[in-house]
Amino acid sequence: MDTRDVSFWLATAGDDLAPRPALDGSTDADVAILGAGLTGLWTAFYLARRDPSLRIVVLEREVAGFGASGRNGAWCAPDLNISMGRLAKLHGEASARAMQQATYDAVDEVGRATAEAGIDAGFHKGGELLVARGPHGVPSLEAAYEEYARFGFGDRYRLLDAAETAARVRIAGAVRGLFTDAAAVVHPGRLVRGLARHVEALGVVIHERSAVTAFRPKDGTGRAALVTDRGEVRAPVIVLAGEAYLSELRPLHRQLVPLWSLIVLTEPVPDDAWAEIGWANREVVASTRLSIDYLSRTEDGRILFGGRGAPYRFGSPIRPEYDRHGPTHERLKGFVREWFPALRDGAFTHEWGGPLGMPRDWHPTMAFDPRTGIATARGYIGHGVSTTNIAGRVLTDLITATPSPLTSLPLVNHRSRNWEIEPFRWIGVRYAQWAVGRLDATAERTGTPPTGRSLAERLAAH
Ligand SMILES: Cc1cc2nc3c(=O)[nH]c(=O)nc-3n(C[C@H](O)[C@H](O)[C@H](O)COP(=O)(O)OP(=O)(O)OC[C@H]3O[C@@H](n4cnc5c(N)ncnc54)[C@H](O)[C@@H]3O)c2cc1C
């Protein structure tokens, strides 16, 4: 597959995506990183700035940005997949609050760091708008607002009535909104590709078309290793930053389930349709559906509509053909027409998708074990664009043994339990996918919110 076909973002990233030289023979480094996505590159970025003498080598199986970082929905938002309530239960209220604060800071840091580095990532802080498309969605918007308020962040959010919501974005059926100005939209391709070029300028070596087939913890020589077919990189610290793809490495196989998120993109929307829709601030937008949707407006005036729905596959394989799923892509196109009647006859120019890394407990991890020399950050599910920036700074502090408020965040050194063995994994994930879809359909049909008590809702509540 031509790398430009991976996503609209890579096709319009403004470079030719020509692969960098592959690793050719074994070498030593101070830090060896698996994966040139946002986790690996932000880690390289902050490490190289912290200590310019560090020899940092990144091994990337395809090209920088090939994974989720070059395919996502462009949301750079202060959101995690695990709620503050759940974090508070597990780690205490103060930790939950600190984590949420870190997500606001991360959005600003992505804007600040890219501007300072001269990376044109298309960063635009237009805010985030969640909408209730019908009365069934209102209770969950109100509950979200109450949770922010309970943790002291209420002043960052505003509940909107139907007219206030429509004044931002006119969406068919939207009766209520929840808005924060704390989120941004980016050009994911320019962000990740620009970051790769920038870290290279800082002295980081990136080898592309270099697949890591195994990794080893520190041995008697004090060096861990990333192993490829054409040599290994030995270093006191290795960083596993491959998100969903880490499940392909045997020791991590049951740590993450790869679940596909899929996207359709319209042609540039004509001005008269924009006049009807509004959306002048380019807020990132989603509804309250349990089965997930996410929207953004591109710089060149297209609508991106993303969602889930592609079925989990037995045994967790990752294959290029799963990036397209006809029935789900068609459903997403149907949603665009339903949400925006002005686009009823509009055309779509792109569709793509990619795997999210889903931990068993929905809890992301940023970890370093100095005894083994292994660092990792993973399990962001659908909220990695800002969280990977936190990961890069956390891993830098952990690896350089620099105590900081970041290293006491509740995601640090968390260990998720493994997913079940098959066929139980397949049965559980497929059941949850099916049940969540059914709950949405029932809520939309009846106008009544889900009760919050069903097994599927408990699975989706995190
Ligand atoms: C369709 C989609 C939409 C999304 N939308 C959003 C959104 O709008 N906002 C948001 O915040 N998050 C979103 N996400 C999630 C977000 O994009 C990710 O969480 C984030 O990009 C993860 O970054 P990463 O660097 O950890 O992983 P990746 O970007 O997946 O990078 C991992 C890299 O490792 C490489 N690799 C894998 N295995 C090996 C190996 N064995 N050897 C060498 N290299 C290897 C891969 O090729 C890849 O380049 C979305 C994800 C998808 C798939």
PDBQT file of the ligand as one rigid body, heavy atoms in Angstrom, charges set to zero:
ROOT
HETATM    1  C1  LIG A 501      -8.833   6.193  13.588  1.00  0.00    +0.000 C 
HETATM    2  C2  LIG A 501      -8.322   6.759  14.880  1.00  0.00    +0.000 A 
HETATM    3  C3  LIG A 501      -8.841   7.958  15.363  1.00  0.00    +0.000 A 
HETATM    4  C4  LIG A 501      -8.356   8.506  16.554  1.00  0.00    +0.000 A 
HETATM    5  N1  LIG A 501      -8.783   9.744  16.925  1.00  0.00    +0.000 NA
HETATM    6  C5  LIG A 501      -8.209  10.367  17.986  1.00  0.00    +0.000 A 
HETATM    7  C6  LIG A 501      -8.483  11.729  18.258  1.00  0.00    +0.000 A 
HETATM    8  O1  LIG A 501      -9.190  12.405  17.516  1.00  0.00    +0.000 OA
HETATM    9  N2  LIG A 501      -7.905  12.283  19.365  1.00  0.00    +0.000 N 
HETATM   10  C7  LIG A 501      -7.087  11.565  20.177  1.00  0.00    +0.000 A 
HETATM   11  O2  LIG A 501      -6.623  12.106  21.176  1.00  0.00    +0.000 OA
HETATM   12  N3  LIG A 501      -6.756  10.268  19.899  1.00  0.00    +0.000 NA
HETATM   13  C8  LIG A 501      -7.272   9.677  18.808  1.00  0.00    +0.000 A 
HETATM   14  N4  LIG A 501      -6.900   8.408  18.482  1.00  0.00    +0.000 N 
HETATM   15  C9  LIG A 501      -5.884   7.735  19.313  1.00  0.00    +0.000 C 
HETATM   16  C10 LIG A 501      -4.501   8.333  19.079  1.00  0.00    +0.000 C 
HETATM   17  O3  LIG A 501      -4.297   8.581  17.716  1.00  0.00    +0.000 OA
HETATM   18  C11 LIG A 501      -3.442   7.369  19.613  1.00  0.00    +0.000 C 
HETATM   19  O4  LIG A 501      -3.721   7.085  20.966  1.00  0.00    +0.000 OA
HETATM   20  C12 LIG A 501      -2.032   7.904  19.551  1.00  0.00    +0.000 C 
HETATM   21  O5  LIG A 501      -1.741   8.414  18.281  1.00  0.00    +0.000 OA
HETATM   22  C13 LIG A 501      -1.052   6.792  19.925  1.00  0.00    +0.000 C 
HETATM   23  O6  LIG A 501       0.256   7.199  19.604  1.00  0.00    +0.000 OA
HETATM   24  P1  LIG A 501       1.439   6.143  19.747  1.00  0.00    +0.000 P 
HETATM   25  O7  LIG A 501       2.660   6.810  19.305  1.00  0.00    +0.000 OA
HETATM   26  O8  LIG A 501       1.427   5.572  21.113  1.00  0.00    +0.000 OA
HETATM   27  O9  LIG A 501       1.031   4.944  18.776  1.00  0.00    +0.000 OA
HETATM   28  P2  LIG A 501       1.046   4.910  17.171  1.00  0.00    +0.000 P 
HETATM   29  O10 LIG A 501       0.771   6.226  16.579  1.00  0.00    +0.000 OA
HETATM   30  O11 LIG A 501       0.174   3.764  16.766  1.00  0.00    +0.000 OA
HETATM   31  O12 LIG A 501       2.545   4.605  16.841  1.00  0.00    +0.000 OA
HETATM   32  C14 LIG A 501       3.121   3.354  17.027  1.00  0.00    +0.000 C 
HETATM   33  C15 LIG A 501       4.202   3.207  15.957  1.00  0.00    +0.000 C 
HETATM   34  O13 LIG A 501       4.948   2.032  16.230  1.00  0.00    +0.000 OA
HETATM   35  C16 LIG A 501       5.226   1.394  15.010  1.00  0.00    +0.000 C 
HETATM   36  N5  LIG A 501       5.441  -0.017  15.320  1.00  0.00    +0.000 N 
HETATM   37  C17 LIG A 501       4.524  -0.898  15.734  1.00  0.00    +0.000 A 
HETATM   38  N6  LIG A 501       5.074  -2.098  15.938  1.00  0.00    +0.000 NA
HETATM   39  C18 LIG A 501       6.378  -1.969  15.646  1.00  0.00    +0.000 A 
HETATM   40  C19 LIG A 501       7.477  -2.859  15.665  1.00  0.00    +0.000 A 
HETATM   41  N7  LIG A 501       7.328  -4.142  16.002  1.00  0.00    +0.000 N 
HETATM   42  N8  LIG A 501       8.697  -2.395  15.315  1.00  0.00    +0.000 NA
HETATM   43  C20 LIG A 501       8.871  -1.093  14.977  1.00  0.00    +0.000 A 
HETATM   44  N9  LIG A 501       7.854  -0.207  14.924  1.00  0.00    +0.000 NA
HETATM   45  C21 LIG A 501       6.628  -0.645  15.266  1.00  0.00    +0.000 A 
HETATM   46  C22 LIG A 501       3.986   1.633  14.167  1.00  0.00    +0.000 C 
HETATM   47  O14 LIG A 501       4.258   1.490  12.781  1.00  0.00    +0.000 OA
HETATM   48  C23 LIG A 501       3.623   3.054  14.559  1.00  0.00    +0.000 C 
HETATM   49  O15 LIG A 501       4.186   4.014  13.704  1.00  0.00    +0.000 OA
HETATM   50  C24 LIG A 501      -7.365   7.823  17.307  1.00  0.00    +0.000 A 
HETATM   51  C25 LIG A 501      -6.853   6.606  16.836  1.00  0.00    +0.000 A 
HETATM   52  C26 LIG A 501      -7.327   6.081  15.634  1.00  0.00    +0.000 A 
HETATM   53  C27 LIG A 501      -6.761   4.780  15.134  1.00  0.00    +0.000 C 
ENDROOT
TORSDOF 0
